[in-house]
Amino acid sequence: MRIVRRSNFFLLLIVLCLNLLSCLSSESPKTPKTAEDTQREWALRLEKPGLPNFHRVTKDLYRGAQPTKEGIGRLKEMGIKTIVNLRSFHSDRDEIGNLEFDYEHIKMQAWHPEDEDVIRFLKIVTDKDRTPVFVHCQHGADRTGLMCAIYRIAVCGWNKNEAIKEMVEGGFGYHKIWKELVKYIEELDVDGLKEKAGLAK
């Protein structure tokens, strides 16, 4: 009788141990991440002589302040195909010289963004024959920041808050005086803009 009881005891002990191991090895359910928990990867700062405030946004888009002639040469070495200048009055023709680039001059005002300028930029930066693209204004902060924020929304699939956060807090030197830029993004008809730029699916 004692032998039977001992056998039952050891059998019960084995079952309990197996159950305990099963509980320890099973993964506990993970709490789904919210948008607040996930940090988008912001543009990466690159240190290149002649290219102030220079960042890699994606493999197809780089951003910065007004480049020097030396900086333009470095863009060529990097394989940049197209330069987009957002300054109102300054041309890059002298800096480019005889170097072969696609060159686009979009004369943009920081205090009054225009849909036509944004659409033109999106068409350029999504044309695979013209990428990688380098976009700049004087400081590489505000006009450039707006275009890159809209690129994030229309091409990369970011929401408006994520794009604005990078524009304002991403270390580009954004000037808060240009509140019209944030307002423009907040009021932007994204679907309408994508349709006009040929990006609607």
N, C-alpha and C positions, 0 to 999 in steps of 0.2 A: 504493500500500500504506500509505504514511504517512497519507494522508487517511482511510482506513478505520479505522486504529488511533486517530487523533484523534477520529473520530466515535464510536467505541466508548467511548473514555475519557470524553468529555463526556456521553454517554448514561448511563454508569455513575455519573458525578458527580451528574447530575440525579436519578437514582433514589435515591441515598444521601441527598441533601438533602431529598427528599420524605419519605423514611422518618423522618428526624430531626425534621422539622416535625410529622409525624403523632404521634410519641412525645411531643413537647413540648406539643401541643395537647390530647392525651387526658387526662382527669381520672384521677388516681390513686385507687384504691379507698379509701373512707373507713372508718375504724374505727368500728363501731357504738358509740354512747354507752351507758355503763352508768348505772344509777340514781345512782351516786355522782357522775357527771359532770354530771347535770342537777339544777339547783337549782330547787325549787318557788318560785313567787312568793308570798312571805309577805304578810300583811296590811299595808296601807299606812297609815302614821301620818298623821293629819289634825289640824291645829291649829285648834280651835274653842273660843272662850270658853265656859265653863260645861260643857265636855265633856272632862274629864280622861282621859288614856290612851285617846284616841279613835282607832279604826282602821277602815278599810274592808276587810272580809274578801273579800266579793264584792259584786256589784251588789245582791244580795238580803239581805246581812247586814253589819251594823256592830256593833262591840263597844266597850266602854269601862268606865270606873269610874262611881261614882254621879254622875249629872248634877245640876246645879243647875236652878232654875226657868228661868233664862236659857238653859241648855243644852237643856232640854226644848223651849223655843220654837224654838231653832235646828234641832232635829230635825224639827219641824213644817215649817219653811221648806225643809228638804232633801227633804221628801216621804216621810219615814219614816211607815209606817202602824201598826206594832205595836211596843210596848215590852215586853220580857221582863225582869222583875226577879228575880234569883236570890238576893237577900238573905233571910235567915230572918225578920227582924223589921221591917225598915223598908219602908214602903209608899211608892210614888211618887205617890199620889193628890193630895197637897198640891202637889207640883211640877207635876203635869199640869193641875190646876185645871179650867178649862172647855175646854181644848183637846181636840179630838176625836182620840183614839187608841184602837186596840185595846190593851188592857192585860192582861198575864198575869203573875201572881205565882207563881213556882215556888220554894218555900221549900227551898233546897238546902243541904246540909251538906258542906263541903269534905273533911271526914275520913270521910264515908260516902256516896259517890255512889249514887243509886238508879236502877235501870233505868227505872222509871216516869217519873222526872223527865226523863231523856234522851229517851225516846220522845215524851213530851209536847212537848218542845222541837223535836224533828225534825219533828213533824207541823205545828207552827206555822210553822217557817222554810221549809218546802217547800210551803206553801199560797200559791199565787200571788195570791190575793185579800188576803193579809195582809202581803205583802212590799212594800218593804224592811222588815226587822226590825232593831231595835236591842236588843242584849242586854247586861246589865251586872250586876255584883255591887258590893261596896263599893270594891274596888281595881281591878277589871277585869283581874285577873291569873290567879286560880286557878280558881274556879268557872266564870267566863266562859271561861277558857282551856280547860277540859275540854270544855265544850259546843261551842266552836268547833273543837277538835281532832276531836271525834266527827263534827261536820258535815263537816269535811274528808274524813274516811274514808267516811262513809255517803253523802254527796251529791257531793263533788268527786272521789272515787275515789283519794284518797291512801292510801298504806299507813300502817301504825301508826307506824313509825319516823319517817316524814316529818312526820306530824301531831304527834308528841311533840316532835320537834326544834323545830318552830315554836312550840309551846306553851311550851317551856322556854327557848329561845334567841331568841325573836322580839322581845325588847325590851318585853315587857308587864309585867315585874316579878314573874315567877313566883317563889313562895316554895318552896324545896326541902323545907321541913318537911312539905309536903303530898304525900309520896311515894305516898300512896294513890291519887292522881289518875293518876299514871303507871301504877301497877299495874293500875288499873281498865281503862285503855286496852289494856294488854298482854294482859289476860285476856278482853277483850271478844269476845263471839260476834257478829261483825259481821253475818253473814247472818241470824241469829236476830233481832237488833235491827232490821235493815232490814225484815224481814217484819212485825214487830209495829208498826212505824211506817208501814207501807203503802208502803214504798219498794222492795220486792223486785220484780224483773223476771221 
